[in-house]
């Protein structure tokens, strides 16, 4: 965690699975995540991170650009204006409570915000509501209108 606390950006390369614990660790450290695959970003953290706002708090560099086209990660990141980096880090810090689990006895400020557990429960309940609704209206099984934070088409 210490290197993340001193860094503006935290690389989130693809691994064995699309999700990475270090994504949440980096956000908790105030570090801007740098994703190389959309499935590692938007598709996996929809309940916890606002899917339509990824550009406000993360950087996306397609892995194909890095591997096959010679794009240099450091050059891409250094090209981001300092003012934008500052705004992105501020947004990351605003999102931090969404990826942490609140302890009993947390401050009033934290208790007023939804934590990772609250958001996961909300996501599960939205899925249940949609599936119950689909029992009487099967075509609704494929609509996502009540679940903006969930992966589209599921």
C-alpha positions in Angstrom: 0.0 0.0 0.0 2.8 2.5 0.7 3.8 2.9 -2.9 0.2 3.5 -3.8 0.0 6.3 -1.2 2.9 8.0 -2.9 1.6 7.5 -6.5 -0.8 9.5 -8.7 -1.5 6.4 -10.9 -1.8 2.7 -10.1 -1.6 0.2 -13.0 -4.2 -2.5 -13.1 -3.0 -5.0 -15.7 -5.2 -7.9 -16.5 -4.5 -11.1 -14.6 -6.0 -14.5 -14.1 -9.5 -13.0 -13.5 -11.0 -9.7 -14.6 -11.1 -8.3 -11.0 -8.2 -7.2 -9.0 -8.0 -6.4 -5.3 -5.4 -3.8 -6.0 -8.0 -1.7 -7.8 -9.8 -1.2 -4.5 -6.6 -0.8 -2.5 -5.4 1.9 -5.0 -8.7 3.8 -4.7 -8.5 3.7 -0.9 -4.9 5.1 -1.2 -6.2 7.9 -3.5 -4.4 6.5 -6.5 -6.0 6.8 -10.0 -6.5 3.3 -11.5 -5.1 2.7 -15.0 -7.0 -0.1 -16.7 -5.9 -2.0 -19.8 -9.2 -3.9 -20.5 -12.8 -2.7 -20.3 -13.8 -6.0 -18.6 -11.4 -5.2 -15.8 -13.0 -1.8 -15.3 -16.5 -1.0 -16.3 -17.8 -4.6 -16.4 -16.6 -5.8 -13.0 -17.1 -2.9 -10.6 -20.5 -1.6 -11.7 -22.1 -1.9 -8.3 -19.3 0.1 -6.6 -18.0 2.6 -9.2 -20.2 4.8 -11.4 -19.9 3.2 -14.9 -20.7 6.3 -16.8 -18.1 8.4 -15.0 -14.9 6.3 -15.5 -13.1 9.1 -17.3 -13.5 11.2 -14.2 -11.5 8.9 -11.9 -9.5 6.4 -14.1 -7.4 6.1 -17.2 -7.9 3.5 -19.9 -5.1 2.4 -22.2 -6.0 -0.6 -24.4 -3.5 -3.4 -23.8 -3.3 -3.9 -27.6 -1.9 -0.4 -28.0 0.8 -1.1 -25.4 1.6 -4.7 -26.6 1.3 -4.3 -30.4 1.5 -0.6 -31.2 4.3 0.6 -29.0 2.3 3.0 -26.8 4.4 3.9 -23.8 2.3 4.0 -20.6 4.5 6.6 -18.9 4.1 9.0 -21.8 0.3 8.6 -21.8 0.2 9.4 -18.1 2.7 12.2 -18.2 0.6 13.8 -21.0 -2.4 14.3 -18.6 -2.4 17.9 -17.4 -1.7 18.3 -13.6 -5.0 20.0 -13.1 -6.9 17.0 -14.5 -4.8 14.6 -12.4 -5.8 16.7 -9.3 -9.5 16.5 -10.2 -9.2 12.8 -10.9 -7.6 12.2 -7.5 -10.3 14.2 -5.8 -12.9 12.1 -7.5 -11.1 8.9 -6.5 -11.1 10.0 -2.8 -14.9 10.8 -3.1 -15.4 7.2 -4.3 -13.2 5.5 -1.6 -16.1 4.9 0.8 -17.9 2.9 -1.9 -15.0 0.3 -2.0 -14.4 -0.1 1.7 -16.3 -2.0 4.4 -17.3 0.3 7.3 -16.5 -0.8 10.8 -19.0 -0.8 13.6 -18.6 2.6 15.4 -17.5 4.4 12.2 -17.8 8.2 12.1 -21.1 9.8 11.3 -19.8 10.9 8.0 -19.0 7.3 6.9 -22.2 6.0 8.3 -24.2 8.3 6.1 -22.5 7.0 2.9 -23.1 3.5 1.4 -20.1 1.2 1.7 -19.1 -1.8 -0.4 -21.5 -4.1 1.5 -24.4 -1.7 1.2 -23.8 -1.4 -2.6 -23.4 -5.1 -3.1 -26.7 -5.8 -1.2 -28.5 -3.1 -3.3 -27.2 -4.7 -6.5 -28.4 -8.2 -5.5 -31.8 -6.8 -4.5 -32.1 -5.1 -7.9 -31.3 -8.4 -9.7 -33.9 -10.2 -7.6 -36.6 -7.5 -8.3 -35.8 -7.8 -12.0 -36.1 -11.6 -12.0 -39.3 -11.6 -10.0 -40.7 -9.1 -12.4 -39.6 -11.3 -15.3 -41.7 -14.3 -14.0 -44.8 -12.5 -15.1 -43.2 -10.6 -18.0 -40.4 -12.8 -19.4 -39.3 -10.1 -21.9 -38.2 -8.0 -18.9 -35.5 -10.6 -18.0 -33.4 -8.9 -20.7 -34.0 -5.3 -19.8 -31.7 -3.4 -17.5 -33.7 -0.3 -16.9 -33.8 -0.8 -13.1 -30.2 -1.5 -12.8 -28.0 1.2 -14.2 -24.9 0.1 -12.4 -25.0 -3.4 -13.7 -23.3 -4.7 -16.9 -25.5 -4.2 -19.9 -27.0 -7.2 -21.6 -26.8 -9.6 -18.6 
